[in-house]
Amino acid sequence: MRLATEWDGFTVHPGEFYDAGSTIVVEARYTGTYKQTGKKLDAQVCHVWKIRDGKVTSFQQYVDAAQLQDVEGAR
């Protein structure tokens, strides 16, 4: 919900998908403008999905936290 209220045009741009059996890794980018600061985000991210019996059992994201903090004005 925070994405809808704090960001303009927040988008996930999937890139490469890597199949590792029960684990799927996705390289992607997040883009958007943080409303409070007016700064634009264009951050590289990686999502790691674990699947069992056709259902997601865990999700982990890795993101350029320094860039995200800068855009949000936390630095």
The 8 nearest C-alpha neighbors of each residue, nearest first, counted from 0:
[[1, 2, 3, 4, 5, 6, 9, 7],
 [2, 0, 4, 3, 5, 6, 9, 33],
 [3, 1, 0, 6, 5, 4, 9, 7],
 [2, 4, 1, 0, 5, 6, 7, 9],
 [3, 5, 1, 2, 6, 0, 7, 34],
 [4, 6, 2, 1, 34, 3, 33, 7],
 [7, 5, 33, 2, 34, 32, 9, 3],
 [8, 6, 32, 9, 31, 34, 33, 5],
 [7, 9, 31, 10, 6, 32, 30, 3],
 [10, 8, 31, 30, 7, 6, 2, 32],
 [11, 9, 30, 29, 8, 31, 12, 28],
 [10, 12, 29, 28, 13, 30, 27, 9],
 [11, 13, 28, 27, 10, 29, 14, 30],
 [14, 12, 27, 11, 26, 28, 15, 25],
 [13, 15, 27, 26, 12, 16, 25, 28],
 [14, 16, 26, 25, 17, 13, 27, 24],
 [17, 15, 25, 24, 26, 18, 14, 23],
 [18, 16, 24, 23, 25, 19, 15, 22],
 [19, 17, 23, 20, 22, 16, 24, 21],
 [20, 18, 22, 23, 21, 17, 24, 49],
 [19, 21, 22, 18, 23, 50, 49, 17],
 [20, 22, 50, 49, 19, 51, 23, 18],
 [23, 21, 49, 19, 20, 48, 50, 18],
 [22, 24, 18, 48, 17, 19, 47, 49],
 [23, 25, 47, 17, 46, 16, 48, 22],
 [26, 24, 16, 46, 45, 15, 27, 17],
 [25, 27, 45, 15, 14, 44, 13, 16],
 [28, 26, 13, 14, 44, 12, 45, 43],
 [29, 27, 43, 12, 42, 44, 11, 30],
 [28, 30, 11, 42, 41, 10, 12, 43],
 [31, 29, 41, 40, 10, 9, 28, 42],
 [30, 32, 9, 8, 40, 39, 7, 10],
 [31, 33, 39, 7, 38, 6, 37, 40],
 [32, 34, 6, 37, 38, 35, 36, 5],
 [33, 35, 37, 6, 36, 5, 32, 7],
 [34, 36, 33, 37, 5, 71, 38, 6],
 [37, 35, 38, 34, 33, 71, 72, 70],
 [36, 38, 34, 33, 35, 32, 39, 70],
 [39, 37, 70, 36, 32, 33, 40, 71],
 [38, 40, 32, 31, 33, 70, 37, 41],
 [39, 41, 30, 31, 42, 32, 70, 38],
 [42, 40, 30, 29, 28, 39, 43, 31],
 [43, 41, 29, 28, 63, 40, 44, 30],
 [42, 44, 28, 27, 62, 63, 29, 41],
 [45, 43, 62, 27, 28, 61, 26, 42],
 [44, 46, 26, 61, 25, 60, 27, 62],
 [47, 45, 60, 25, 24, 59, 48, 61],
 [46, 48, 24, 59, 58, 23, 60, 25],
 [47, 49, 58, 23, 22, 57, 24, 46],
 [50, 48, 22, 57, 56, 21, 55, 23],
 [49, 51, 55, 21, 54, 56, 53, 22],
 [50, 52, 53, 54, 56, 55, 21, 49],
 [53, 51, 54, 50, 55, 21, 56, 49],
 [52, 54, 51, 50, 55, 56, 21, 49],
 [55, 53, 50, 51, 52, 56, 49, 57],
 [54, 56, 50, 57, 49, 51, 48, 53],
 [55, 57, 49, 50, 54, 51, 58, 48],
 [58, 56, 49, 55, 48, 59, 50, 47],
 [57, 59, 48, 47, 49, 60, 46, 56],
 [60, 58, 47, 46, 48, 57, 61, 45],
 [61, 59, 46, 45, 47, 62, 58, 44],
 [60, 62, 45, 44, 46, 59, 63, 64],
 [61, 63, 44, 64, 43, 60, 45, 42],
 [62, 64, 65, 66, 42, 43, 67, 44],
 [63, 65, 67, 66, 62, 68, 61, 69],
 [66, 64, 68, 67, 63, 69, 74, 62],
 [67, 65, 69, 68, 64, 63, 70, 42],
 [66, 68, 64, 70, 69, 65, 71, 63],
 [69, 67, 73, 71, 65, 66, 70, 74],
 [70, 68, 66, 72, 74, 67, 71, 73],
 [71, 69, 67, 38, 72, 68, 66, 40],
 [70, 72, 68, 69, 73, 67, 33, 36],
 [73, 71, 69, 70, 74, 68, 36, 35],
 [72, 74, 68, 71, 69, 70, 67, 65],
 [73, 69, 72, 68, 71, 65, 70, 66]]
